[in-house]
Amino acid sequence: MYIDISQNDFRKLLDLAFIGNVVLGMPNPDSKEAREYDRVTRSLFAYCPLVGMGPLSHIVDGEVYPSDEYMDGGIMDKLLDYEDATLFDVLAEELARRDLDGQDVDGAQNDELLGRIGEYLDEFDSHGLDNVYTEGI
């Protein structure tokens, strides 16, 4: 197979594969599916030296991996941004549902739920988790 893409697009493909590999492999990293995604991701990194991007990969015990240079090049910041956004979205919805005491949120109550989610998201956007407390811990 042949794919004609620029170096810039290849770098974006590496980022997509790396992030996808992390997200898909996280629930069960030892599963057959996770190992397959990892294999495909490493096969993309194996092309780095062939396309003038050798510093983005390295070989350990005959296996190709993303290099420290790749890992330090901003990809982890992108993953952390994704994790924060996901955390805040899920937490806002869970807290809003808790506030409504598990009521069925159809119709008008759905608007109340969405309003409360928005309030929590605004709070998280302004203060992160600084104002989140738990009792008993």
Backbone as JSON, one array per atom type, in Angstrom:
{
  "sequence": "MYIDISQNDFRKLLDLAFIGNVVLGMPNPDSKEAREYDRVTRSLFAYCPLVGMGPLSHIVDGEVYPSDEYMDGGIMDKLLDYEDATLFDVLAEELARRDLDGQDVDGAQNDELLGRIGEYLDEFDSHGLDNVYTEGI",
  "N": [[0.84, -1.17, 0.0], [0.42, 2.28, -0.64], [0.7, 5.52, 0.56], [0.39, 8.88, -0.02], [1.48, 11.5, 1.63], [2.24, 14.61, 3.25], [5.17, 15.51, 5.26], [4.31, 16.98, 7.45], [1.62, 16.19, 7.64], [2.07, 13.48, 8.11], [3.21, 13.6, 10.63], [0.98, 14.48, 12.06], [-0.61, 12.24, 11.71], [0.89, 10.38, 13.18], [0.48, 11.5, 15.72], [-2.32, 11.18, 15.99], [-2.5, 8.38, 15.89], [-0.95, 7.68, 18.13], [-2.34, 8.93, 20.3], [-4.85, 7.73, 19.99], [-4.11, 5.08, 20.43], [-3.34, 5.18, 23.14], [-5.79, 5.91, 24.36], [-7.56, 3.85, 23.51], [-6.25, 1.63, 24.5], [-6.18, 1.97, 27.22], [-8.3, 0.98, 29.02], [-7.87, -1.82, 29.16], [-4.92, -2.77, 28.91], [-3.57, -5.14, 28.37], [-5.07, -6.62, 26.67], [-5.95, -8.44, 23.68], [-6.89, -6.77, 21.64], [-5.85, -4.25, 22.42], [-3.12, -4.78, 22.19], [-2.95, -5.13, 19.43], [-3.61, -2.55, 18.46], [-1.41, -1.21, 19.52], [0.66, -2.45, 18.1], [0.11, -1.58, 15.48], [0.43, 1.18, 15.82], [3.16, 1.31, 16.52], [4.19, 0.37, 14.14], [3.74, 2.51, 12.44], [5.48, 4.39, 13.59], [7.83, 3.2, 12.91], [8.31, 4.05, 10.35], [9.35, 6.57, 10.58], [12.27, 7.1, 10.35], [12.52, 6.68, 7.62], [11.22, 8.74, 6.4], [12.52, 11.05, 6.99], [12.2, 11.75, 9.65], [13.48, 10.59, 11.76], [14.36, 11.13, 14.48], [12.0, 10.98, 15.95], [11.39, 8.43, 16.66], [12.54, 5.41, 18.3], [14.52, 2.44, 18.8], [14.11, -0.37, 20.82], [15.29, -3.31, 22.01], [14.78, -4.45, 19.49], [12.24, -3.55, 18.91], [10.15, -0.9, 17.78], [9.57, 2.31, 19.1], [7.89, 5.35, 20.22], [10.06, 8.13, 20.53], [11.9, 9.84, 23.19], [12.12, 12.47, 22.4], [9.86, 12.74, 20.76], [7.86, 12.26, 22.69], [8.29, 14.39, 24.4], [7.52, 16.48, 22.85], [5.06, 17.78, 23.02], [2.88, 16.09, 22.82], [1.99, 14.83, 25.14], [0.92, 16.94, 26.57], [-1.32, 17.45, 25.01], [-2.77, 15.12, 25.47], [-3.22, 15.38, 28.23], [-4.82, 17.69, 28.25], [-7.08, 16.66, 26.97], [-7.82, 14.73, 28.88], [-8.47, 16.4, 31.06], [-10.66, 17.85, 29.98], [-12.47, 15.77, 29.56], [-12.77, 14.76, 32.18], [-13.92, 17.05, 33.47], [-16.3, 17.36, 32.0], [-17.7, 14.93, 32.51], [-17.78, 14.95, 35.33], [-19.21, 17.33, 35.8], [-21.72, 16.67, 34.69], [-22.44, 14.46, 36.29], [-22.53, 15.64, 38.87], [-24.56, 17.53, 38.45], [-26.73, 15.83, 37.93], [-26.86, 14.56, 40.4], [-27.59, 16.76, 41.96], [-30.19, 17.06, 41.12], [-31.38, 15.0, 42.31], [-31.58, 12.48, 41.05], [-33.8, 12.65, 39.41], [-36.03, 12.05, 36.67], [-34.95, 13.37, 33.72], [-36.44, 14.62, 31.57], [-37.84, 16.79, 29.08], [-38.75, 19.85, 30.54], [-37.2, 19.51, 32.81], [-34.86, 18.61, 31.69], [-33.81, 20.93, 30.62], [-33.19, 22.21, 33.01], [-31.25, 20.46, 33.97], [-29.25, 20.75, 31.97], [-28.66, 23.45, 32.37], [-27.59, 23.38, 34.96], [-25.35, 21.76, 34.49], [-23.93, 23.48, 32.82], [-23.37, 25.54, 34.68], [-21.63, 24.21, 36.44], [-19.56, 23.6, 34.64], [-18.7, 26.18, 34.0], [-17.69, 26.92, 36.5], [-15.61, 25.05, 36.79], [-14.07, 25.83, 34.64], [-13.24, 28.32, 35.49], [-11.98, 27.81, 37.98], [-10.88, 25.28, 38.05], [-10.39, 22.34, 39.87], [-10.22, 23.45, 42.35], [-12.24, 24.26, 44.13], [-13.61, 21.99, 44.8], [-14.72, 19.69, 47.08], [-14.68, 16.88, 49.31], [-16.57, 15.02, 51.66], [-15.67, 13.36, 54.67], [-13.23, 12.32, 54.01]],
  "CA": [[0.0, 0.0, 0.0], [1.16, 3.52, -0.72], [-0.05, 6.71, 0.96], [1.17, 10.06, -0.33], [1.15, 12.6, 2.52], [3.4, 15.46, 3.61], [5.75, 15.24, 6.57], [3.44, 17.6, 8.44], [0.47, 15.3, 7.81], [2.54, 12.24, 8.73], [3.34, 13.89, 12.07], [-0.38, 14.48, 12.61], [-1.03, 10.83, 11.74], [1.55, 9.8, 14.35], [-0.22, 11.99, 16.91], [-3.62, 10.51, 16.05], [-2.3, 6.97, 16.24], [-0.46, 7.6, 19.5], [-3.43, 9.26, 21.22], [-5.84, 6.65, 19.86], [-3.54, 3.9, 21.08], [-3.43, 5.39, 24.58], [-7.19, 5.9, 24.77], [-8.16, 2.53, 23.3], [-5.58, 0.62, 25.29], [-6.22, 2.26, 28.65], [-9.14, 0.13, 29.88], [-7.32, -3.16, 29.32], [-3.72, -2.72, 28.08], [-3.07, -6.47, 28.04], [-6.01, -7.31, 25.79], [-5.51, -8.68, 22.3], [-7.2, -5.57, 20.87], [-4.87, -3.21, 22.78], [-1.83, -5.15, 21.6], [-3.04, -4.87, 17.99], [-3.48, -1.1, 18.27], [-0.03, -0.87, 19.81], [1.46, -2.93, 16.98], [-0.11, -0.67, 14.34], [1.05, 2.47, 16.16], [4.61, 1.16, 16.42], [4.56, 0.21, 12.73], [3.82, 3.87, 11.88], [6.71, 5.02, 14.08], [8.95, 2.58, 12.2], [8.53, 4.79, 9.11], [9.97, 7.87, 10.86], [13.58, 7.29, 9.72], [12.39, 6.63, 6.16], [10.63, 9.98, 5.89], [13.27, 12.18, 7.51], [11.74, 12.09, 11.0], [14.09, 9.57, 12.59], [14.42, 11.43, 15.92], [10.72, 10.77, 16.63], [11.26, 7.03, 17.07], [13.77, 4.72, 18.68], [14.37, 0.99, 18.84], [14.5, -1.02, 22.06], [15.18, -4.76, 21.85], [14.21, -4.77, 18.18], [10.89, -2.98, 18.77], [10.13, 0.55, 17.55], [8.74, 3.06, 20.04], [8.07, 6.8, 20.16], [11.27, 8.56, 21.25], [11.73, 10.88, 24.19], [11.89, 13.72, 21.68], [8.45, 12.75, 20.39], [7.04, 12.35, 23.89], [8.47, 15.72, 24.98], [7.17, 17.47, 21.84], [3.72, 18.34, 23.18], [1.8, 15.11, 22.73], [1.46, 14.56, 26.48], [0.07, 18.09, 26.9], [-2.6, 17.25, 24.32], [-3.48, 14.07, 26.21], [-3.66, 15.94, 29.51], [-5.94, 18.58, 27.94], [-8.22, 15.78, 26.72], [-8.24, 14.14, 30.16], [-9.14, 17.45, 31.83], [-11.96, 18.12, 29.39], [-13.33, 14.62, 29.82], [-13.06, 14.77, 33.61], [-14.83, 18.13, 33.8], [-17.6, 17.08, 31.39], [-18.35, 13.84, 33.24], [-18.03, 15.4, 36.69], [-20.3, 18.32, 35.76], [-23.0, 15.99, 34.49], [-22.75, 13.64, 37.48], [-22.92, 16.53, 39.96], [-25.86, 18.1, 38.12], [-27.74, 14.78, 38.15], [-26.97, 14.41, 41.85], [-28.35, 17.9, 42.44], [-31.6, 16.84, 40.77], [-31.8, 13.81, 43.07], [-31.88, 11.35, 40.17], [-35.08, 12.84, 38.73], [-36.04, 11.82, 35.23], [-34.66, 14.69, 33.17], [-37.06, 14.85, 30.27], [-38.55, 18.05, 28.92], [-38.31, 21.03, 31.28], [-36.11, 19.13, 33.72], [-33.65, 18.51, 30.89], [-33.26, 22.28, 30.57], [-32.58, 22.46, 34.32], [-30.02, 19.67, 34.01], [-28.26, 21.41, 31.11], [-28.27, 24.69, 33.04], [-26.69, 23.04, 36.08], [-24.09, 21.31, 33.89], [-23.25, 24.69, 32.39], [-22.84, 26.23, 35.86], [-20.45, 23.46, 36.9], [-18.48, 23.78, 33.67], [-18.17, 27.53, 34.2], [-16.89, 26.88, 37.72], [-14.37, 24.31, 36.51], [-13.27, 26.65, 33.74], [-12.66, 29.42, 36.26], [-11.2, 27.43, 39.16], [-10.45, 23.88, 38.03], [-10.94, 21.55, 40.97], [-9.86, 24.11, 43.61], [-13.4, 24.4, 45.02], [-14.28, 20.69, 44.95], [-14.39, 19.06, 48.38], [-15.42, 15.67, 49.67], [-16.73, 14.83, 53.1], [-15.29, 12.06, 55.2], [-11.89, 11.86, 53.58]],
  "C": [[0.89, 1.24, 0.0], [0.24, 4.66, -0.33], [0.86, 7.91, 0.74], [0.71, 11.21, 0.56], [2.43, 13.38, 2.84], [3.97, 15.03, 4.96], [4.86, 15.8, 7.68], [2.21, 16.71, 8.7], [0.87, 13.96, 8.43], [2.7, 12.45, 10.23], [1.96, 13.9, 12.73], [-0.93, 13.05, 12.69], [-0.39, 10.11, 12.92], [0.82, 10.21, 15.63], [-1.58, 11.29, 17.07], [-3.48, 9.05, 16.47], [-1.86, 6.83, 17.69], [-1.59, 7.84, 20.5], [-4.51, 8.17, 21.17], [-5.37, 5.39, 20.56], [-3.65, 4.01, 22.6], [-4.87, 5.25, 25.05], [-7.8, 4.51, 24.63], [-7.53, 1.46, 24.16], [-5.73, 0.79, 26.79], [-7.1, 1.31, 29.46], [-8.53, -1.26, 30.15], [-6.07, -3.29, 28.45], [-3.17, -4.09, 27.68], [-3.99, -7.24, 27.11], [-5.41, -7.49, 24.39], [-5.74, -7.42, 21.45], [-6.19, -4.47, 21.15], [-3.51, -3.52, 22.17], [-1.82, -4.91, 20.1], [-2.92, -3.37, 17.68], [-2.04, -0.65, 18.51], [0.88, -1.28, 18.66], [1.34, -1.98, 15.79], [0.56, 0.68, 14.6], [2.57, 2.38, 16.01], [5.04, 0.99, 14.97], [4.61, 1.58, 12.03], [5.11, 4.56, 12.32], [7.94, 4.42, 13.39], [9.27, 3.31, 10.89], [9.25, 6.12, 9.34], [11.34, 8.05, 10.2], [13.5, 7.33, 8.2], [11.86, 7.92, 5.57], [11.29, 11.22, 6.49], [12.85, 12.63, 8.9], [12.28, 11.09, 12.02], [14.12, 9.88, 14.08], [13.1, 11.18, 16.68], [10.51, 9.32, 17.07], [12.6, 6.5, 17.53], [13.47, 3.23, 18.81], [14.91, 0.48, 20.17], [14.24, -2.51, 21.88], [14.45, -5.15, 20.57], [12.81, -4.25, 17.94], [10.98, -1.46, 18.64], [9.14, 1.2, 18.51], [8.87, 4.55, 19.76], [9.28, 7.2, 21.02], [10.91, 9.56, 22.34], [11.46, 12.23, 23.52], [10.43, 13.84, 21.25], [7.58, 13.0, 21.62], [7.13, 13.75, 24.52], [8.02, 16.83, 24.03], [5.74, 17.98, 21.91], [2.6, 17.33, 23.18], [1.18, 14.84, 24.1], [0.59, 15.73, 26.95], [-1.3, 17.94, 26.25], [-3.42, 16.18, 25.02], [-4.01, 14.59, 27.53], [-4.83, 16.91, 29.31], [-7.21, 17.76, 27.7], [-8.74, 15.19, 28.03], [-8.96, 15.17, 31.01], [-10.54, 17.7, 31.29], [-12.94, 16.99, 29.68], [-13.73, 14.58, 31.29], [-14.11, 15.82, 33.93], [-16.23, 17.88, 33.22], [-18.36, 16.01, 32.18], [-18.7, 14.29, 34.65], [-19.18, 16.4, 36.73], [-21.64, 17.64, 35.58], [-23.39, 15.17, 35.71], [-23.2, 14.51, 38.65], [-24.29, 17.15, 39.7], [-26.97, 17.07, 38.32], [-27.94, 14.53, 39.64], [-27.82, 15.53, 42.43], [-29.85, 17.73, 42.18], [-32.14, 15.56, 41.41], [-32.25, 12.66, 42.17], [-33.22, 11.45, 39.47], [-34.94, 12.49, 37.25], [-35.93, 13.19, 34.56], [-35.16, 14.84, 31.74], [-37.7, 16.23, 30.25], [-37.94, 19.19, 29.69], [-37.17, 20.7, 32.23], [-34.8, 18.98, 32.97], [-32.99, 19.88, 30.77], [-32.58, 22.62, 31.89], [-31.25, 21.7, 34.44], [-28.92, 20.35, 33.19], [-27.77, 22.71, 31.73], [-27.29, 24.42, 34.17], [-25.34, 22.54, 35.55], [-23.27, 22.52, 33.46], [-22.64, 25.46, 33.55], [-21.58, 25.53, 36.37], [-19.28, 23.65, 35.94], [-17.87, 25.16, 33.77], [-17.27, 27.58, 35.42], [-15.55, 26.18, 37.47], [-13.46, 25.11, 35.59], [-12.56, 27.78, 34.49], [-11.68, 28.96, 37.33], [-10.68, 26.0, 39.15], [-11.14, 23.11, 39.14], [-10.69, 22.19, 42.34], [-11.02, 24.18, 44.6], [-14.19, 23.11, 45.18], [-13.78, 20.05, 46.23], [-15.21, 17.79, 48.55], [-15.5, 15.57, 51.17], [-16.22, 13.45, 53.48], [-13.95, 11.54, 54.76], [-10.84, 12.78, 54.17]]
}
